[in-house]
Amino acid sequence: MKNFHHNLIKSKFIPSILSQILASKSKIFLAKKLSLVLIGAVSIVGITHLISGKPADAQVTVSPIAVKNFANPQLKHTFKGHKGAVKSLTFSPDGRMLVSGGSDNEGIIRLWNLKKKKRLGEIRKAHQESIQSLVISPDGKHLVSCSTDNSVNIWSLEDYKFTRSFQGHTSNVLSLAVTPDSQVLVSGALDGIRIWDLHKQRPLGILTRFNDVIHAVAISPDGRKLISGDGKGIVKLWDLKTGRLIRGYKAHTGEVKAIEFTPNGDSLITASSDRTVKMWNFNSGQVLHTLTGHNNSVIAIAVNPDGKTLASAGKDGIKIWDLTTGNLLKSLYGHSDWVSSLAFSPDGKMLASGGFDKTVRLWENKAPTLNARLKNQK
């Protein structure tokens, strides 16, 4: 990021009174001792086995490794505790912890122990208003949050302390993204896009300002490109190193509510208030699939790490899609209200969903079973 072009508007971080207040008052209150944060890794490995000793009646359970996609998710657990809609979810890179945030009046971020299925801790007074997006850096060192209070806040996951508040935005900050090397943070807001040095925790520049009402941002897997989606349905591709706009195109007739790259970086997924989800070729801008089936705005998406399955959500629940064919695989209706956030676990075996019903739900793929009759050979 050293050679940002002069066309970026440079800005200098000025510590604010709010930063000092947060630094002194905001900290992570753990439900247990800090030692419990380092919980054992979740390892769900299916084993093919015979339940009965009688070959003629044997039931064979197929290993989840053989499952080609997240086609048969089942509700496994529900976390309760939020007092408002759950707007954002993110897993730790090791898959041991889930973090959730939303429209609690007190701006609380909650941390969940995925092994014990219980609350691990919380960040009280994380923001003054609704938390819109959460992200954990790929190296697992930083938790970043943004809010309708116009701020971007950072906590260290190494010592569980508040470290910095970025106050550059003048309007609601709605989306966050971090480069794969954990060095650069991007924030998208109603007043544009800002770039931050996450390692040194200082501002780097302003990518676009005021003329773009940004609802969603995503960084390519190689860390070189940025995609933004705005309130007019326009998607723009940026060179993250130079800050240069490469191209833009009209993607939807409504607001772009969410955007993600596929793991291989060849395609991107956009979701919109026009009730559609689209899959695009990253290089050509050609639409590969238009996924229709939602009866209202699509406000959350998550791409499985295997790149084969997509989850999308809105007022009518969660839908699971095959990204190869564009076919709908399954609809999930565990929430009693709008589903407002989604996230896949790093191993792709678990889907977390948050809703306006104030709950966080965990879904796991159920492996198929085969009733096999084994004949004794003479």
HELIX and SHEET records of a PDB file:
HELIX    1   1 ILE A   17  LYS A   25  1                                   9    
HELIX    2   2 LEU A   34  VAL A   37  5                                   4    
HELIX    3   3 PRO A   55  ASP A   57  5                                   3    
HELIX    4   4 PRO A   64  ALA A   66  5                                   3    
SHEET    1   A 5 ILE A  28  LEU A  30  0                                        
SHEET    2   A 5 LYS A 118  ILE A 123 -1                                        
SHEET    3   A 5 ILE A 109  ASN A 113 -1                                        
SHEET    4   A 5 MET A  97  GLY A 102 -1                                        
SHEET    5   A 5 VAL A  86  PHE A  91 -1                                        
SHEET    1   B 2 GLN A  59  THR A  61  0                                        
SHEET    2   B 2 THR A 369  ASN A 371 -1                                        
SHEET    1   C 4 PRO A  73  LYS A  80  0                                        
SHEET    2   C 4 THR A 359  ASN A 365 -1                                        
SHEET    3   C 4 MET A 350  GLY A 355 -1                                        
SHEET    4   C 4 VAL A 339  PHE A 344 -1                                        
SHEET    1   D 4 ILE A 131  ILE A 136  0                                        
SHEET    2   D 4 HIS A 142  SER A 147 -1                                        
SHEET    3   D 4 VAL A 152  SER A 156 -1                                        
SHEET    4   D 4 LYS A 161  PHE A 166 -1                                        
SHEET    1   E 4 VAL A 173  VAL A 178  0                                        
SHEET    2   E 4 VAL A 184  ALA A 189 -1                                        
SHEET    3   E 4 GLY A 192  ASP A 197 -1                                        
SHEET    4   E 4 ARG A 202  ARG A 209 -1                                        
SHEET    1   F 4 ILE A 214  ILE A 219  0                                        
SHEET    2   F 4 LYS A 225  ASP A 230 -1                                        
SHEET    3   F 4 ILE A 234  ASP A 239 -1                                        
SHEET    4   F 4 LEU A 245  LYS A 250 -1                                        
SHEET    1   G 4 VAL A 256  PHE A 261  0                                        
SHEET    2   G 4 SER A 267  SER A 272 -1                                        
SHEET    3   G 4 VAL A 277  ASN A 281 -1                                        
SHEET    4   G 4 VAL A 287  LEU A 291 -1                                        
SHEET    1   H 4 VAL A 298  VAL A 303  0                                        
SHEET    2   H 4 THR A 309  GLY A 314 -1                                        
SHEET    3   H 4 GLY A 317  ASP A 322 -1                                        
SHEET    4   H 4 LEU A 328  LEU A 332 -1                                        
END                                                                             
